Amino acid sequence: MESPEDKNNAARIRSARIQNKQSAEQLYAGIRKGSTKELSISITLLESEKAEDQEVAARLIDMCLPHSGHAIRIGISGVPGVGKSSFIESFGTLLTTEGKKISVLAIDPSSHISGGSILGDKTRMNALSQNQNAFIRPTPTSGKLGGVAQKTREAIVLCEAAGYDIILIETVGVGQSEIAVKSMVDFFLLLMLSGAGDELQGIKRGIIEIADALIITKADGANIQPAKLAAATYKNALHLFPPTPNGWIPRVATCSIIDNEGIREIWDMIQSFHNAMQLNGHLDVERKRQSTYWMHEKIKSDLFDHFYQLPKIKSRLSELEKLVESNKLSPTAAAKELLNNFQQS
């Protein structure tokens, strides 16, 4: 039986097939008017692998680019069960009550086995998904994180051109996706659980190093004291980390969705960060660095795809793989031969 996710994916594929009925100019006009319909269609266009769709998408991005850059971009991550969906719904609701338009873009590392979604869809945020000032869009990676992250960055441009003030980029805490998200946001928020064993061993050092704030969730009821203890532990641990280039000292805080505590303080903290980065010029510098970073990532991604599509590579690849597996040829020698074939193409 077809699952709701499969039906949703099939609908998006069907939508992608009719994209070229609307030109980049028509989509752009709808986006600038704040139409979620045109915005959704345009993001589906970004995700399409059809060459003709990519041409329209590229033109659309160029048109929207001058109208982007004004939003606060926030990355939100944490291990499954930490309460990301509940936090985003509560946080997003607070922002909309203050007159902000928010967009939630979820980078979803789909299962490599079943192809199913890990984060799921916007039904995880029922109230927020019905809010007219909120736009929620999940994007399953299907095992190709780099390409989807590139498309998510381009989706940020579209959302900003559509008038969204806050862009939330959500990802599950699995490591590689955090690094990708960090390279496209202004502020990276890491949600943590207390009472899950040794707090300092509960998540990789590399992820903590890229966080601008660590938030201990579910700080309510019997978990209030464990949450406070975890927060104190992380505060002490952060003193061992080298100073950040932008001068910001990562913060540690607790919050409770049930008691509705700590959410506003987190928003105040993010605004304080954003204002400070604007004043010291780091926000502009970092965004320029991110733009060039994604240019190079796009080059790598396209070269990778082009490499494996070449007939000369396809015809030799399986044979070389067998030689490597049987130890008759080293991986280095096999790679060198393929790269030589690529250069001669």
TAHU-V282746 format. One record per residue. OMEGA is omega in degrees with one decimal (* if undefined). Layout:
omega=[OMEGA	OMEGA]
This chain:
omega=[-178.3	-179.4	175.9	179.7	179.0	178.4	179.7	178.6	179.6	179.2	179.5	177.3	178.2	178.8	-178.9	-176.6	-178.2	-175.7	-173.1	173.8	175.7	179.8	176.5	-179.8	179.6	178.4	179.3	-180.0	178.9	179.5	-178.5	175.8	179.0	-179.4	177.8	178.2	179.7	178.9	178.5	179.1	-177.7	178.6	174.9	177.3	176.9	-174.7	-179.0	178.1	178.6	-176.4	-178.7	176.8	-179.9	177.6	178.9	-179.3	-179.4	178.4	-179.7	178.6	179.6	-179.6	-176.5	-174.0	-179.8	-177.9	-179.4	174.2	-176.3	-173.9	170.5	-176.9	-174.3	174.5	-179.9	-179.2	-179.9	-178.0	176.4	179.6	-178.1	178.1	-179.0	-177.6	179.4	179.9	-178.2	179.0	179.5	-179.5	180.0	177.9	176.8	-178.4	-178.8	177.5	176.9	175.9	-179.9	170.9	-176.6	175.2	178.2	178.1	-175.8	172.5	-171.0	179.7	-176.0	178.8	178.0	-176.4	-175.5	-175.3	-177.9	-178.2	175.7	-179.0	-178.8	-178.3	-171.9	174.6	175.9	-178.9	-171.8	-176.5	-176.9	-178.6	178.8	-179.8	-176.1	178.3	179.5	177.7	-176.3	-177.9	174.8	177.5	177.8	-176.9	-175.8	176.3	-179.3	-174.8	-174.6	-179.3	-179.8	177.3	177.0	-179.7	176.8	177.4	178.1	177.1	176.2	179.6	-179.8	-179.1	178.8	177.4	178.7	174.6	179.3	-174.7	-178.0	176.7	178.0	177.7	-176.4	173.6	176.0	-174.7	-179.9	174.2	-174.4	-177.6	178.9	-179.7	179.2	-179.0	179.8	-176.6	178.8	-178.4	176.4	-174.2	-178.6	-176.1	-179.0	179.3	-175.0	174.2	172.7	175.5	-180.0	-178.7	179.9	-175.1	-176.6	178.1	-173.1	179.6	-174.8	178.8	-177.5	179.7	177.7	-177.9	-178.3	-176.8	173.8	175.8	173.7	-178.4	175.9	-176.7	175.7	178.6	-179.5	179.6	-178.3	-177.6	-178.2	-177.9	175.5	179.2	178.4	178.7	178.5	179.7	179.2	179.3	179.9	178.4	178.6	-178.3	-177.3	177.5	-179.5	-177.9	178.5	179.3	179.2	-178.7	-176.6	178.0	-179.0	175.6	-178.7	-177.3	174.7	-179.1	176.5	175.4	176.2	176.5	-179.5	-179.0	-178.7	-180.0	175.7	-176.1	179.6	179.8	178.0	178.0	177.0	179.4	-179.9	177.2	177.7	177.3	-176.1	179.1	-179.5	-179.0	175.6	-178.2	-177.6	175.7	-175.5	-179.1	-180.0	179.8	-177.4	179.5	175.9	178.9	179.5	-179.7	179.3	177.2	-177.8	172.1	179.5	177.6	177.9	177.3	179.6	-177.9	-178.6	177.1	179.3	-179.4	-179.1	-179.2	-174.7	177.8	-178.4	179.9	-179.3	178.4	-179.4	-175.5	-175.5	-171.0	-176.3	179.3	178.9	178.0	178.8	178.5	178.5	-179.8	-178.6	179.9	176.2	179.8	-179.5	176.3	179.8	-179.8	179.8	179.7	-179.3	179.2	-179.4	179.3	175.6	176.8	-179.7	-178.4	-178.1	-177.9	*]
